[in-house]
Amino acid sequence: MTTTHRAVRLAALLALGLLAACSTRYRYHGYVPLAEDLARIEIGRDTRESVAEIAGTPTAGGVLDEDGYYYVRSQFEHYAFYAPVEIDRQVLAITFTEAGVVRNIQRFGLEDGNVIVLEQRVTDDNIPDNTFIRQLLNNIGNVQAGQLLGEG
């Protein structure tokens, strides 16, 4: 094999590698029961136990509490070196009465959500919207020749 053929093969392999690296990948987190399973749940009749048998109890992808079962599933898109972007989220809430009977089934999507800042730490520099360069340029006229020569 000549060096030209090797160079062409190497270039082709590099091009394929770059194309593969730039392809879009999807990642899923969590679990939401299938629509067929949800159709089997009857409001006002099924209980926590029957819902757990039909749809399963929420796991790490959801929350289990006194009022209901909450299932959460998210889909993230990864493209090349960019940060992952959440493109889909489903939250399924099955609420129960005090007696443990299904009260309501609701589904929420990403468009129904609000971003809530749980914690925010901001350091205030007490400098009014000036860049570093602007601050340097503003100080040009504030220096006197005597200060540079060590006088005064």
C-alpha positions as CSV (number, residue, x, y, z in Angstrom):
1,M,0.0,0.0,0.0
2,T,1.4,3.4,-1.0
3,T,1.6,6.4,1.3
4,T,-1.0,8.1,-0.9
5,H,-3.5,5.2,-0.3
6,R,-2.7,5.4,3.5
7,A,-3.3,9.1,3.6
8,V,-6.6,8.7,1.8
9,R,-7.7,6.0,4.1
10,L,-6.7,8.0,7.1
11,A,-8.5,11.1,5.8
12,A,-11.6,9.0,5.2
13,L,-11.5,7.5,8.7
14,L,-11.0,10.9,10.3
15,A,-14.0,12.3,8.3
16,L,-16.2,9.4,9.4
17,G,-15.1,9.9,13.0
18,L,-16.0,13.6,12.8
19,L,-19.4,12.8,11.3
20,A,-20.1,10.3,14.1
21,A,-19.0,12.8,16.8
22,C,-21.3,15.5,15.3
23,S,-24.4,13.2,15.2
24,T,-27.3,14.0,17.5
25,R,-27.7,11.6,20.5
26,Y,-30.7,11.3,22.8
27,R,-30.7,10.3,26.5
28,Y,-33.7,9.4,28.5
29,H,-34.2,9.6,32.3
30,G,-37.0,8.4,34.5
31,Y,-40.2,6.5,33.8
32,V,-43.8,7.3,32.9
33,P,-46.4,4.4,32.6
34,L,-47.7,3.6,29.1
35,A,-51.0,5.1,27.9
36,E,-52.5,1.6,27.7
37,D,-51.7,1.0,31.4
38,L,-53.2,4.4,32.4
39,A,-56.4,3.6,30.5
40,R,-56.9,0.6,32.8
41,I,-56.9,2.9,35.9
42,E,-60.4,4.0,36.9
43,I,-60.8,7.3,38.9
44,G,-62.9,6.7,42.0
45,R,-62.4,3.0,41.9
46,D,-58.8,2.0,41.8
47,T,-56.6,2.2,45.0
48,R,-52.9,2.8,45.6
49,E,-52.3,-1.0,45.5
50,S,-54.1,-1.5,42.2
51,V,-52.3,1.5,40.6
52,A,-49.0,0.0,41.8
53,E,-49.9,-3.3,40.2
54,I,-51.0,-1.7,36.9
55,A,-48.5,1.1,36.5
56,G,-45.8,0.4,39.1
57,T,-44.8,2.6,41.9
58,P,-42.5,5.6,41.2
59,T,-38.8,4.8,41.4
60,A,-35.8,7.1,41.3
61,G,-37.5,8.9,38.4
62,G,-40.5,10.0,40.4
63,V,-41.8,10.8,43.9
64,L,-44.0,8.8,46.2
65,D,-45.8,10.7,48.9
66,E,-49.0,10.8,51.0
67,D,-51.1,12.6,48.3
68,G,-50.1,10.7,45.2
69,Y,-47.7,9.1,42.8
70,Y,-45.6,11.3,40.6
71,Y,-43.8,9.9,37.6
72,V,-41.2,11.9,35.7
73,R,-39.5,11.3,32.4
74,S,-37.1,13.6,30.6
75,Q,-35.4,13.4,27.2
76,F,-32.1,15.2,26.5
77,E,-30.5,16.0,23.2
78,H,-26.7,15.9,22.9
79,Y,-25.1,17.4,19.9
80,A,-21.3,17.4,19.4
81,F,-19.6,19.4,22.2
82,Y,-22.6,21.5,23.1
83,A,-24.3,21.2,26.6
84,P,-27.2,18.8,26.6
85,V,-30.6,20.3,26.1
86,E,-33.8,19.0,27.7
87,I,-36.2,18.7,24.8
88,D,-39.1,16.8,26.4
89,R,-40.4,16.3,30.0
90,Q,-43.5,14.4,31.1
91,V,-44.8,14.5,34.6
92,L,-47.7,12.2,35.5
93,A,-49.5,12.9,38.7
94,I,-51.9,10.3,40.1
95,T,-53.5,11.7,43.3
96,F,-55.5,9.8,45.9
97,T,-58.2,10.6,48.4
98,E,-57.6,10.2,52.1
99,A,-59.1,6.7,51.8
100,G,-56.4,5.8,49.1
101,V,-58.7,5.8,46.1
102,V,-57.6,7.5,42.8
103,R,-58.9,11.1,42.8
104,N,-57.3,12.4,39.5
105,I,-54.7,11.6,36.8
106,Q,-52.9,14.6,35.3
107,R,-50.1,14.8,32.7
108,F,-47.8,17.8,32.4
109,G,-45.3,18.6,29.7
110,L,-42.2,20.7,29.5
111,E,-44.3,23.6,28.3
112,D,-46.3,23.5,31.5
113,G,-43.2,23.9,33.7
114,N,-41.6,26.9,35.2
115,V,-37.9,27.3,36.0
116,I,-37.5,27.8,39.8
117,V,-34.2,29.0,41.1
118,L,-33.6,27.0,44.3
119,E,-30.4,28.9,45.2
120,Q,-28.7,31.8,43.7
121,R,-25.4,33.3,44.8
122,V,-24.3,36.5,43.2
123,T,-21.2,38.5,44.1
124,D,-21.8,42.2,43.7
125,D,-18.7,44.1,42.7
126,N,-20.3,47.6,43.5
127,I,-19.0,48.8,40.1
128,P,-21.7,50.2,37.8
129,D,-21.7,48.2,34.5
130,N,-18.1,49.0,33.5
131,T,-15.8,46.7,31.8
132,F,-12.2,46.2,32.9
133,I,-10.9,48.1,29.8
134,R,-13.3,51.0,30.4
135,Q,-12.1,51.3,34.0
136,L,-8.5,51.4,32.8
137,L,-9.2,54.0,30.2
138,N,-11.1,56.2,32.7
139,N,-8.0,56.3,34.9
140,I,-5.7,57.7,32.2
141,G,-6.2,61.3,33.1
142,N,-6.2,60.6,36.9
143,V,-2.4,59.9,37.1
144,Q,0.0,62.9,37.5
145,A,3.6,62.9,36.4
146,G,4.8,63.5,40.0
147,Q,3.1,60.2,41.1
148,L,5.0,58.3,38.4
149,L,8.4,59.8,39.5
150,G,7.8,59.0,43.1
151,E,7.3,62.6,44.2
152,G,4.6,63.5,46.6
